């Protein structure tokens, strides 16, 4: 019996539904899930039948971030620098995707999982959603756009609050801070997110791409600069005494 895919894909009526499928680990991102996510993303962006992308997670959570068992390295024990660069390249690909991206959030949305969500164009959260950047507990910070994206959406003080405390916020506070765009009951999440994706998918793809490019043009350079700063900061922090004293395993 084969191993179940850690990322699943379904395309119908112009909507590509990408589901993170590691529910027993709250969809924590290990090397295999990341590689499947990258491959699935490439498949969807190349498919003209997929006009809108809907991201979701199976089980109790959207995504609990990087699996701590592989924190600080990539495939084949790559260096921290190589691993962060590879993940940043994919985040940039996600941000640059001309197709609208909607994230349906529930349960844990932590660390890298929150960065995936913030890189989407629209976020809908269930009332049971908890968002956090817990990296500070390991003496670390975000490394794939969390700092600049949170600053852009919530403002510098609230971004610092998230990054410096690691304390989760609930869906209603996230809505008030501008980190999510709607809050619904958990049992309504898939239906509401799916209906929004389907409605957007009826619009002309070229117009959607031009609207997205125009809006994103106001902040794109700042996010790129922020990610370069995150790269340098995280490489230094991985080698620092705080992380060495706290690192998993």
DODOMI-488930 format. One record per residue (C-alpha): x, y, z; residue in one letter; residue number from 0; chain. Coordinates in pm, whole numbers, plus 32768, in hexadecimal, padded with zeros to 4 digits. Layout:
+------+------+------+------+------+-------+
!    X !    Y !    Z ! resn ! resi ! chain !
+------+------+------+------+------+-------+
!    X !    Y !    Z !    A !  NUM !     A !
...
+------+------+------+------+------+-------+
END
This chain:
+------+------+------+------+------+-------+
!    X !    Y !    Z ! resn ! resi ! chain !
+------+------+------+------+------+-------+
! 8000 ! 8000 ! 8000 !    X !    0 !     A !
! 8096 ! 814E ! 7F93 !    X !    1 !     A !
! 80DC ! 8279 ! 806E !    X !    2 !     A !
! 7FC7 ! 837E ! 8067 !    X !    3 !     A !
! 8019 ! 84C5 ! 7FBF !    X !    4 !     A !
! 8065 ! 85DF ! 80B2 !    X !    5 !     A !
! 7FCA ! 86DC ! 7FC4 !    X !    6 !     A !
! 7E8D ! 8698 ! 7EFE !    X !    7 !     A !
! 7DF9 ! 8752 ! 7DD6 !    X !    8 !     A !
! 7C9C ! 876B ! 7D43 !    X !    9 !     A !
! 7C3B ! 8851 ! 7C23 !    X !   10 !     A !
! 7AD0 ! 889E ! 7BD0 !    X !   11 !     A !
! 7A10 ! 89C9 ! 7B45 !    X !   12 !     A !
! 7B4A ! 8A9C ! 7B2A !    X !   13 !     A !
! 7BBA ! 8A65 ! 7C93 !    X !   14 !     A !
! 7CEF ! 899C ! 7CF1 !    X !   15 !     A !
! 7CD1 ! 8921 ! 7E59 !    X !   16 !     A !
! 7E26 ! 88D5 ! 7EEE !    X !   17 !     A !
! 7E0A ! 881D ! 803B !    X !   18 !     A !
! 7F2A ! 87E3 ! 812A !    X !   19 !     A !
! 7EFD ! 8679 ! 818F !    X !   20 !     A !
! 7FC6 ! 8622 ! 82C4 !    X !   21 !     A !
! 7EAB ! 863D ! 83BF !    X !   22 !     A !
! 7F4D ! 856B ! 84CF !    X !   23 !     A !
! 805E ! 8678 ! 84E8 !    X !   24 !     A !
! 7F77 ! 87A5 ! 84BB !    X !   25 !     A !
! 8007 ! 87B9 ! 8358 !    X !   26 !     A !
! 8163 ! 880E ! 83D7 !    X !   27 !     A !
! 824D ! 8841 ! 82B0 !    X !   28 !     A !
! 835A ! 8739 ! 828E !    X !   29 !     A !
! 8439 ! 8713 ! 815B !    X !   30 !     A !
! 8347 ! 862E ! 80A4 !    X !   31 !     A !
! 8219 ! 870E ! 80D8 !    X !   32 !     A !
! 82E0 ! 883E ! 8065 !    X !   33 !     A !
! 8354 ! 878D ! 7F2A !    X !   34 !     A !
! 81F2 ! 8719 ! 7ED9 !    X !   35 !     A !
! 816B ! 8878 ! 7F1B !    X !   36 !     A !
! 826A ! 890F ! 7E2A !    X !   37 !     A !
! 8219 ! 880E ! 7D1D !    X !   38 !     A !
! 80A2 ! 8837 ! 7D49 !    X !   39 !     A !
! 80BF ! 89B1 ! 7D39 !    X !   40 !     A !
! 817D ! 899B ! 7BF0 !    X !   41 !     A !
! 8074 ! 88AF ! 7B65 !    X !   42 !     A !
! 7F59 ! 899A ! 7BC5 !    X !   43 !     A !
! 7FF7 ! 8AD7 ! 7B43 !    X !   44 !     A !
! 8034 ! 8A2E ! 79F2 !    X !   45 !     A !
! 7ECD ! 89AD ! 79D8 !    X !   46 !     A !
! 7DE4 ! 8A9E ! 791B !    X !   47 !     A !
! 7CB8 ! 89EC ! 79B4 !    X !   48 !     A !
! 7D27 ! 8A67 ! 7B0B !    X !   49 !     A !
! 7CCF ! 8BD9 ! 7B1C !    X !   50 !     A !
! 7CC8 ! 8BFF ! 7C99 !    X !   51 !     A !
! 7D92 ! 8B44 ! 7DA1 !    X !   52 !     A !
! 7CF3 ! 8AE3 ! 7EED !    X !   53 !     A !
! 7DDE ! 8A72 ! 8002 !    X !   54 !     A !
! 7D5F ! 89A3 ! 8124 !    X !   55 !     A !
! 7DD2 ! 889F ! 8221 !    X !   56 !     A !
! 7D48 ! 8748 ! 8273 !    X !   57 !     A !
! 7CF9 ! 86EC ! 83DA !    X !   58 !     A !
! 7CF9 ! 87D7 ! 8501 !    X !   59 !     A !
! 7DE0 ! 88E7 ! 847B !    X !   60 !     A !
! 7E48 ! 89A8 ! 8349 !    X !   61 !     A !
! 7FBF ! 898A ! 838C !    X !   62 !     A !
! 8092 ! 898A ! 84C9 !    X !   63 !     A !
! 81CB ! 89FF ! 8413 !    X !   64 !     A !
! 831A ! 895A ! 83DE !    X !   65 !     A !
! 8339 ! 8801 ! 847B !    X !   66 !     A !
! 8425 ! 8837 ! 85A1 !    X !   67 !     A !
! 84CD ! 86EA ! 8553 !    X !   68 !     A !
! 8567 ! 878E ! 841F !    X !   69 !     A !
! 857F ! 88F2 ! 849F !    X !   70 !     A !
! 86B9 ! 89A3 ! 8429 !    X !   71 !     A !
! 8709 ! 88C8 ! 82FF !    X !   72 !     A !
! 867B ! 885E ! 81B3 !    X !   73 !     A !
! 8689 ! 871E ! 80E8 !    X !   74 !     A !
! 87CE ! 8655 ! 8103 !    X !   75 !     A !
! 8830 ! 8726 ! 8231 !    X !   76 !     A !
! 8866 ! 885F ! 8160 !    X !   77 !     A !
! 88F3 ! 898E ! 8213 !    X !   78 !     A !
! 8809 ! 8A87 ! 82B7 !    X !   79 !     A !
! 8861 ! 8B83 ! 81A8 !    X !   80 !     A !
! 880B ! 8A94 ! 808B !    X !   81 !     A !
! 86CB ! 8A1F ! 8135 !    X !   82 !     A !
! 864B ! 8B7E ! 817C !    X !   83 !     A !
! 869E ! 8BF1 ! 801B !    X !   84 !     A !
! 85DE ! 8ACD ! 7F85 !    X !   85 !     A !
! 84AC ! 8B11 ! 805B !    X !   86 !     A !
! 84C0 ! 8C87 ! 8012 !    X !   87 !     A !
! 84CC ! 8C40 ! 7E9E !    X !   88 !     A !
! 8389 ! 8B7D ! 7EB8 !    X !   89 !     A !
! 82E4 ! 8C8B ! 7F8B !    X !   90 !     A !
! 8343 ! 8D85 ! 7E7F !    X !   91 !     A !
! 82A9 ! 8C9D ! 7D7C !    X !   92 !     A !
! 816B ! 8C92 ! 7E4B !    X !   93 !     A !
! 8162 ! 8E0D ! 7E65 !    X !   94 !     A !
! 81A4 ! 8E3B ! 7CF0 !    X !   95 !     A !
! 8098 ! 8D46 ! 7C7F !    X !   96 !     A !
! 7FAC ! 8E0A ! 7B9A !    X !   97 !     A !
! 7E81 ! 8D38 ! 7C05 !    X !   98 !     A !
! 7DBB ! 8DA7 ! 7D38 !    X !   99 !     A !
! 7E0B ! 8CDB ! 7E70 !    X !  100 !     A !
! 7D14 ! 8CAA ! 7F8D !    X !  101 !     A !
! 7D77 ! 8C06 ! 80D7 !    X !  102 !     A !
! 7C73 ! 8B57 ! 81AE !    X !  103 !     A !
! 7CFC ! 8B52 ! 8310 !    X !  104 !     A !
! 7C9F ! 8A85 ! 8441 !    X !  105 !     A !
! 7D47 ! 89FD ! 8576 !    X !  106 !     A !
! 7EBC ! 8A3C ! 858C !    X !  107 !     A !
! 7F4C ! 8B38 ! 8495 !    X !  108 !     A !
! 80AE ! 8B55 ! 8518 !    X !  109 !     A !
! 8205 ! 8BC2 ! 84A4 !    X !  110 !     A !
! 823B ! 8B5B ! 833B !    X !  111 !     A !
! 80CA ! 8B01 ! 8325 !    X !  112 !     A !
! 8070 ! 8C68 ! 837A !    X !  113 !     A !
! 816B ! 8CE0 ! 8275 !    X !  114 !     A !
! 80BE ! 8C07 ! 816E !    X !  115 !     A !
! 7F72 ! 8CA2 ! 81D4 !    X !  116 !     A !
! 7FF0 ! 8E08 ! 81D3 !    X !  117 !     A !
! 8079 ! 8DDB ! 8073 !    X !  118 !     A !
! 7F19 ! 8D8D ! 7FF6 !    X !  119 !     A !
! 7E41 ! 8EA3 ! 7F67 !    X !  120 !     A !
! 7D16 ! 8E68 ! 804B !    X !  121 !     A !
! 7CFA ! 8DAD ! 8195 !    X !  122 !     A !
! 7BBB ! 8D1E ! 822B !    X !  123 !     A !
! 7BD9 ! 8C99 ! 838F !    X !  124 !     A !
! 7B00 ! 8BB3 ! 845B !    X !  125 !     A !
! 7AB6 ! 8C23 ! 85BE !    X !  126 !     A !
! 7B9B ! 8B11 ! 8646 !    X !  127 !     A !
! 7CCD ! 8B9F ! 8592 !    X !  128 !     A !
! 7E02 ! 8BF9 ! 865C !    X !  129 !     A !
! 7F16 ! 8CBB ! 85AF !    X !  130 !     A !
! 8078 ! 8CE2 ! 8636 !    X !  131 !     A !
! 81E8 ! 8D03 ! 85E5 !    X !  132 !     A !
! 827E ! 8C1B ! 86EF !    X !  133 !     A !
! 83E3 ! 8C34 ! 8667 !    X !  134 !     A !
! 844E ! 8D16 ! 8785 !    X !  135 !     A !
! 8430 ! 8BE9 ! 8871 !    X !  136 !     A !
! 855C ! 8B54 ! 87BB !    X !  137 !     A !
! 861A ! 8C9C ! 87B1 !    X !  138 !     A !
! 85B9 ! 8CCA ! 8644 !    X !  139 !     A !
! 84DC ! 8DA2 ! 8565 !    X !  140 !     A !
! 8416 ! 8D7B ! 8425 !    X !  141 !     A !
! 84D2 ! 8D2F ! 82E4 !    X !  142 !     A !
! 83E2 ! 8D20 ! 81BC !    X !  143 !     A !
! 8332 ! 8E6E ! 81C5 !    X !  144 !     A !
! 827F ! 8E66 ! 8313 !    X !  145 !     A !
! 8318 ! 8FA8 ! 8397 !    X !  146 !     A !
! 82DC ! 9085 ! 8264 !    X !  147 !     A !
! 8186 ! 8FF1 ! 8217 !    X !  148 !     A !
! 810B ! 9017 ! 837E !    X !  149 !     A !
! 8191 ! 917B ! 8383 !    X !  150 !     A !
! 80E0 ! 91CE ! 823E !    X !  151 !     A !
! 7F94 ! 913B ! 82AF !    X !  152 !     A !
! 7F8B ! 9187 ! 8424 !    X !  153 !     A !
! 8086 ! 92A2 ! 8450 !    X !  154 !     A !
! 81DF ! 92A8 ! 84F0 !    X !  155 !     A !
! 8176 ! 92A1 ! 865E !    X !  156 !     A !
! 808F ! 9177 ! 8634 !    X !  157 !     A !
! 8192 ! 90C2 ! 855F !    X !  158 !     A !
! 828E ! 90F0 ! 8679 !    X !  159 !     A !
! 818B ! 9076 ! 8776 !    X !  160 !     A !
! 8160 ! 8F33 ! 86AF !    X !  161 !     A !
! 82D2 ! 8EFE ! 8669 !    X !  162 !     A !
! 8354 ! 8F5D ! 87C1 !    X !  163 !     A !
! 8258 ! 8EA3 ! 889B !    X !  164 !     A !
! 81FC ! 8D6F ! 87CF !    X !  165 !     A !
! 80A7 ! 8D84 ! 8874 !    X !  166 !     A !
! 7F81 ! 8D06 ! 87A0 !    X !  167 !     A !
! 7E64 ! 8DED ! 8743 !    X !  168 !     A !
! 7D05 ! 8D79 ! 86F5 !    X !  169 !     A !
! 7C45 ! 8DAC ! 85B3 !    X !  170 !     A !
! 7B88 ! 8EE0 ! 8628 !    X !  171 !     A !
! 7CC4 ! 8F94 ! 8691 !    X !  172 !     A !
! 7D68 ! 8F2D ! 854A !    X !  173 !     A !
! 7C3E ! 8FC6 ! 8493 !    X !  174 !     A !
! 7C5B ! 9109 ! 8559 !    X !  175 !     A !
! 7DD0 ! 9116 ! 850E !    X !  176 !     A !
! 7D9E ! 90DD ! 8398 !    X !  177 !     A !
! 7E49 ! 8F8A ! 838F !    X !  178 !     A !
! 7D0B ! 8ED8 ! 831C !    X !  179 !     A !
! 7BE8 ! 8F5D ! 8250 !    X !  180 !     A !
! 7ABA ! 8E9C ! 82D0 !    X !  181 !     A !
! 7A63 ! 8DBC ! 83F7 !    X !  182 !     A !
! 7965 ! 8CA1 ! 83DD !    X !  183 !     A !
! 78F2 ! 8B73 ! 84A4 !    X !  184 !     A !
! 79D5 ! 8A43 ! 8474 !    X !  185 !     A !
! 78C2 ! 897B ! 83CC !    X !  186 !     A !
! 7892 ! 8A94 ! 82CE !    X !  187 !     A !
! 7A00 ! 8ACB ! 8275 !    X !  188 !     A !
! 7A22 ! 89ED ! 8143 !    X !  189 !     A !
! 78D4 ! 8A5D ! 80B4 !    X !  190 !     A !
! 7918 ! 8BD1 ! 80E2 !    X !  191 !     A !
! 7A7C ! 8BBF ! 805E !    X !  192 !     A !
! 7A0D ! 8AE3 ! 7F3E !    X !  193 !     A !
! 78F2 ! 8BCE ! 7EDD !    X !  194 !     A !
! 79DD ! 8CFA ! 7EDC !    X !  195 !     A !
! 7ADC ! 8C3F ! 7E08 !    X !  196 !     A !
! 79CC ! 8BD1 ! 7D16 !    X !  197 !     A !
! 7946 ! 8D33 ! 7CF5 !    X !  198 !     A !
! 7A9E ! 8DC3 ! 7CAC !    X !  199 !     A !
! 7AE2 ! 8CAA ! 7BB3 !    X !  200 !     A !
! 79C7 ! 8D2A ! 7AD5 !    X !  201 !     A !
! 7A89 ! 8E6A ! 7A8A !    X !  202 !     A !
! 7B77 ! 8E84 ! 795F !    X !  203 !     A !
! 7CCD ! 8DF7 ! 79C4 !    X !  204 !     A !
! 7D8F ! 8F14 ! 791F !    X !  205 !     A !
! 7CCA ! 9017 ! 79E1 !    X !  206 !     A !
! 7D00 ! 8F5B ! 7B27 !    X !  207 !     A !
! 7E77 ! 8F46 ! 7AE5 !    X !  208 !     A !
! 7E8D ! 90B9 ! 7A92 !    X !  209 !     A !
! 7DCC ! 911B ! 7BCC !    X !  210 !     A !
! 7EAC ! 9041 ! 7CA3 !    X !  211 !     A !
! 7FE9 ! 90CA ! 7C02 !    X !  212 !     A !
! 7F74 ! 9230 ! 7C2D !    X !  213 !     A !
! 7F1C ! 920F ! 7D9E !    X !  214 !     A !
! 8051 ! 9143 ! 7DF2 !    X !  215 !     A !
! 8130 ! 923E ! 7D3F !    X !  216 !     A !
! 80FE ! 9332 ! 7E5F !    X !  217 !     A !
! 81B2 ! 9250 ! 7F5A !    X !  218 !     A !
! 826D ! 9145 ! 7E96 !    X !  219 !     A !
! 83C5 ! 91E5 ! 7EB5 !    X !  220 !     A !
! 83A2 ! 9215 ! 802C !    X !  221 !     A !
! 834E ! 90A6 ! 8061 !    X !  222 !     A !
! 847A ! 903A ! 7F91 !    X !  223 !     A !
! 855D ! 911A ! 8061 !    X !  224 !     A !
! 84C5 ! 908E ! 81A0 !    X !  225 !     A !
! 8506 ! 8F29 ! 8133 !    X !  226 !     A !
! 8673 ! 8F7B ! 80EA !    X !  227 !     A !
! 868F ! 9004 ! 824D !    X !  228 !     A !
! 85E6 ! 8ECA ! 82D6 !    X !  229 !     A !
! 86E1 ! 8DEF ! 821D !    X !  230 !     A !
! 880A ! 8E9D ! 82BC !    X !  231 !     A !
! 8765 ! 8EAA ! 840F !    X !  232 !     A !
! 8706 ! 8D3C ! 841A !    X !  233 !     A !
! 885A ! 8CBE ! 83A6 !    X !  234 !     A !
! 88F6 ! 8D83 ! 84C2 !    X !  235 !     A !
! 87F4 ! 8D0D ! 85C0 !    X !  236 !     A !
! 8817 ! 8B9C ! 8562 !    X !  237 !     A !
! 8985 ! 8BB6 ! 85C2 !    X !  238 !     A !
! 8946 ! 8C7F ! 86FC !    X !  239 !     A !
! 8948 ! 8C07 ! 8866 !    X !  240 !     A !
! 87D3 ! 8C39 ! 88A1 !    X !  241 !     A !
! 876F ! 8B45 ! 878F !    X !  242 !     A !
! 8882 ! 8A4E ! 87E5 !    X !  243 !     A !
! 87FD ! 8A3F ! 8949 !    X !  244 !     A !
! 8692 ! 8A18 ! 88DE !    X !  245 !     A !
! 869B ! 8954 ! 8797 !    X !  246 !     A !
! 85C4 ! 881C ! 8780 !    X !  247 !     A !
! 8667 ! 86CA ! 87B4 !    X !  248 !     A !
+------+------+------+------+------+-------+
END
